[in-house]
Amino acid sequence: MDINHIKHIGKLLKQEISGHLGELLKGGPLGKGASGDITHPIDKRAEDIIIEELQKLKVPITLVSEECGVKEFFGGGPRLLVDPIDGSRNALTGVPVFSTSIALVNGDTVGDTVIGYIVNLVNGDEFSAEKGKGSFLNGSPIKTQEDDNTKVIAYEAQVPGRDIAAIMPLLSMFDRARCFGSTALDLAFLAQGALSVFTVPCPSRSFDFAAGYLLVKEAGGIVTDLKGDSIDRVSIGVKKSTPLLAAGNERLHGMALDVLKMGS
């Protein structure tokens, strides 16, 4: 499997999800997925499209997805980490910010990610990265923020009363703060230089951030946990694993870490 195969899947997702969004949002919950979150028709349809294409490819691959969990194709192989709809609640409530995140991992840890792909299912923007080859938005190279101006920080808060309080000193040092509701797009926006810093103070799942992790690194940024430790050795899977602190460059990352340490 290569980046072209993944982009083809992204094209199908854009056509199917955006073309049938109203219909997909009408159905009720379908139960819980492998991650423990509620599965909705839009999640199921997106994952079904990916599974159908993997079956057509007929290559050894192991799918690790939010809904179906771990599924081997043709004997299994490199891991394909997928969040079929990242930002499901946004989609369900009418907030036009949701995406699909796909990462190809040649190993067992986040640091083994070799391809990252995120497609914005609302406007069709495609973010892609291959290890050692840079990051791209719709085919054009992108870079993270190069200066150390504290412009815009984004965050995700699973339990707002707890999580926002924990990072309030960090949020307060920026000109603007945003919560978009899609970790994959947060990291993609940071990779293109639209955000200075992005943080998730609670543990996240690898299929939420693996693609974005590679995008940020290949665009010149940094992704660690909240203590500044590398997440390269974090195991991939459907369980929550690590908080995140991503920044456009070392200076921004260092300033963010200093503030978090002072508040802890």
Secondary structure, 3 states (H helix, E strand, C coil): CCHHHHHHHHHHHHHHHHHCHHHHCCCCCCCECCCCCECCHHHHHHHHHHHHHHHHHCCCEEEEECCCEEEEECCCCCEEEEEEEECHHHHHHCCCCCEEEEEEECCCEHHHEEEEEEEECCCCCEEEEECCCCEEECCEEECCCCCCCCCEEEECCCCHHHHHHHHHHHHHCCCEEECCCCHHHHHHHHHCCCCCEEEEEEEEEHHHHHHHHHHHHHCCCEEECCCCCECCCCECCCCEEEEEEEECCHHHHHHHHHHHHHHC
